[in-house]
Amino acid sequence: MTILAIETSCDETSAAVVREGRVLSNVISSQIKLHAEYGGVVPELAAREHLRNLTPVTHAALQEANVPPDQLDAVAATQGPGLPTALLIGFKAAQAIAFTLQKPFLGIHHHEAHLYSPWIVRSGDGFAAGFSAFQPNVSLVVSGGHTLLVQVESVLKHRVLGSTVDDAAGECFDKTGKLMGLPYPAGPQIDRLAEQGNPAAFDFPRPLLNDPGDDFSFSGLKTSVRYFLRDHPQLLDDPQHVRDLCAGIQAAIVEVLVTKTIRAAKRNRVRCVTASGGVTCNRALRRELARACEREGFELRLAENSFCTDNAAMVGVLAEFKLQHGGAETPLDADIQPGLALG
């Protein structure tokens, strides 16, 4: 089976070709520079850029994979959640391609695609689905728009344990970075600066750290940073203090994410932990998850950096698996679902 997949849920335009679990191409056009001027993603601009980029990105994916359209067996696209105007571009384009080629079409849940992306592994000189090595796990899915803990019993069988009750972890990174005057997106900037900072220099709260539940909350941390900077504005004039602030904020976020993930894994008696989503690119998070899993005897599977941010490869891999295992096709007159929850 050969699948063309399209992802336009936010500010990356991506197309990928997947065949028998192997990622033949995964082309991504980012809009970071466009939105940096505004300090965040502007939905109308994102939709315009998707319209501009989708055709060349799709052509590039097919060309890189050396797959002409008439050799496609199915088409998939992200159906939700995401920005409505952004989702609409990729979803309707994919439906049109499927209709023209008279091929099956499948709408994919964005979070679900992230959930299984740690099982896309290196294979030879490329990447392929490694579901044959799957084992039950607790998965952390964390990005700018969502923070989830999910128990995964088997491929396609999962349940949400907890989610954010306010700001997502990535949103907290970006908003606290903005308070410090860092350029958008601030998360990678904090990651870079924190490497040379002292995480113990400034102590920030760890919201819900000791709460026995699996939900997250990061708005209190953001508010704490805002008031701290209001009362100590001079700190932003010293580059080392800025690095220390970044390290302190990052340490607070990472401790909450790691502690709750490990606690959930122990409670649910799994031996494997996975993590995915854009924030999983954060080096401190990857290090601390690795240390905690080694200490507790868990296997850790982290999504490759190229599959942490929004990408069509994870959409195609999951779509192919679903179609091969009896998953229902999505009607060609189906609509996007911007607020779709992970079932």
GIDAMO-V552933 format. One record per backbone hydrogen bond with DSSP energy under -1.0 kcal/mol. NH is the residue of the N-H (numbers start at 1). CO is the residue of the C=O. E is the energy in kcal/mol with one decimal. If there is no record, write none. Layout:
[[NH/CO/E] [NH/CO/E]]
//
This chain:
[[3/18/-3.2] [4/74/-1.9] [5/16/-2.9] [6/76/-1.6] [7/14/-2.5] [13/29/-2.6] [14/7/-2.1] [15/27/-2.0] [16/5/-2.2] [17/25/-1.4] [18/3/-2.4] [19/22/-2.5] [20/1/-1.7] [22/19/-2.3] [23/127/-2.7] [24/17/-2.4] [25/17/-1.3] [27/15/-2.7] [29/13/-2.9] [31/11/-1.4] [35/31/-2.0] [36/32/-1.9] [38/35/-1.5] [40/35/-1.4] [46/42/-2.5] [47/43/-2.5] [48/44/-1.9] [49/45/-2.3] [50/46/-2.3] [51/47/-2.2] [52/48/-1.8] [53/49/-2.7] [54/50/-2.5] [57/53/-2.5] [58/54/-2.6] [59/55/-2.5] [60/56/-2.3] [61/57/-2.1] [62/58/-2.2] [63/59/-2.5] [64/60/-2.9] [65/61/-1.8] [67/62/-2.4] [71/68/-2.3] [72/69/-1.8] [73/2/-3.2] [74/2/-1.3] [75/104/-2.3] [76/4/-2.7] [77/106/-1.8] [78/6/-1.6] [79/108/-2.7] [82/338/-1.6] [83/9/-2.6] [87/83/-3.1] [88/84/-2.3] [90/86/-1.2] [91/87/-2.6] [92/88/-2.1] [93/89/-1.7] [94/90/-2.3] [95/91/-2.1] [96/92/-2.2] [97/93/-2.2] [98/94/-2.6] [99/95/-2.6] [100/96/-2.5] [101/97/-2.5] [103/98/-2.3] [106/75/-1.9] [108/77/-2.7] [110/80/-3.0] [113/109/-2.1] [114/110/-1.9] [115/111/-2.6] [116/112/-1.4] [117/114/-1.2] [119/116/-1.6] [120/117/-2.0] [121/128/-2.7] [123/126/-3.0] [126/123/-1.9] [128/121/-2.6] [129/21/-2.1] [130/119/-4.3] [133/130/-1.8] [134/131/-1.7] [137/152/-2.1] [138/272/-1.7] [139/150/-3.3] [140/274/-2.7] [141/148/-2.4] [142/276/-2.6] [143/146/-3.0] [148/141/-2.9] [149/162/-2.5] [150/139/-2.5] [151/159/-2.7] [152/137/-3.1] [153/157/-1.8] [154/157/-1.6] [157/154/-2.6] [159/151/-2.3] [161/149/-3.0] [162/149/-1.7] [165/216/-2.9] [170/143/-2.0] [172/168/-2.0] [173/169/-2.2] [174/170/-2.4] [175/171/-2.7] [176/172/-2.4] [177/173/-2.0] [178/174/-2.0] [179/175/-1.7] [180/176/-1.1] [181/178/-1.4] [182/177/-2.7] [190/186/-2.8] [191/187/-2.3] [192/188/-2.1] [193/189/-2.7] [194/190/-2.7] [196/193/-1.5] [197/194/-1.7] [201/198/-1.7] [209/206/-1.9] [216/163/-2.1] [222/218/-1.9] [223/219/-2.5] [224/220/-2.2] [225/221/-2.2] [226/222/-2.1] [227/223/-2.4] [228/224/-2.2] [229/225/-2.6] [230/226/-1.8] [231/227/-1.9] [232/228/-1.2] [235/232/-1.6] [236/233/-1.4] [237/234/-1.6] [238/235/-1.4] [242/238/-2.1] [243/239/-2.1] [244/240/-2.5] [245/241/-2.7] [246/242/-2.5] [247/243/-2.3] [248/244/-2.5] [249/245/-2.6] [250/246/-2.6] [251/247/-2.3] [252/248/-1.8] [253/249/-2.1] [254/250/-2.9] [255/251/-2.4] [256/252/-1.7] [257/253/-2.3] [258/254/-2.9] [259/255/-2.5] [260/256/-2.2] [261/257/-1.8] [262/258/-2.7] [263/259/-2.4] [264/260/-2.1] [265/261/-2.2] [266/262/-2.3] [267/263/-2.3] [268/264/-2.1] [270/265/-1.9] [273/299/-3.0] [274/138/-1.9] [275/301/-1.7] [276/140/-2.3] [279/142/-1.6] [280/277/-1.8] [281/278/-1.7] [282/279/-2.1] [286/282/-2.0] [287/283/-2.5] [288/284/-2.9] [289/285/-2.4] [290/286/-2.0] [291/287/-2.5] [292/288/-2.5] [293/289/-2.6] [294/290/-2.2] [295/291/-2.3] [296/292/-2.0] [297/293/-1.0] [298/293/-2.6] [299/271/-2.8] [301/273/-2.6] [303/275/-2.4] [307/304/-2.2] [308/305/-1.2] [309/305/-1.0] [316/312/-2.5] [317/313/-2.7] [318/314/-1.8] [319/315/-2.3] [320/316/-2.6] [321/317/-2.0] [322/318/-2.4] [323/319/-2.5] [324/320/-2.5] [325/321/-1.1] [326/323/-1.0] [327/322/-3.6] [330/105/-2.9] [334/331/-1.7] [337/79/-3.1] [340/337/-1.9]]
//
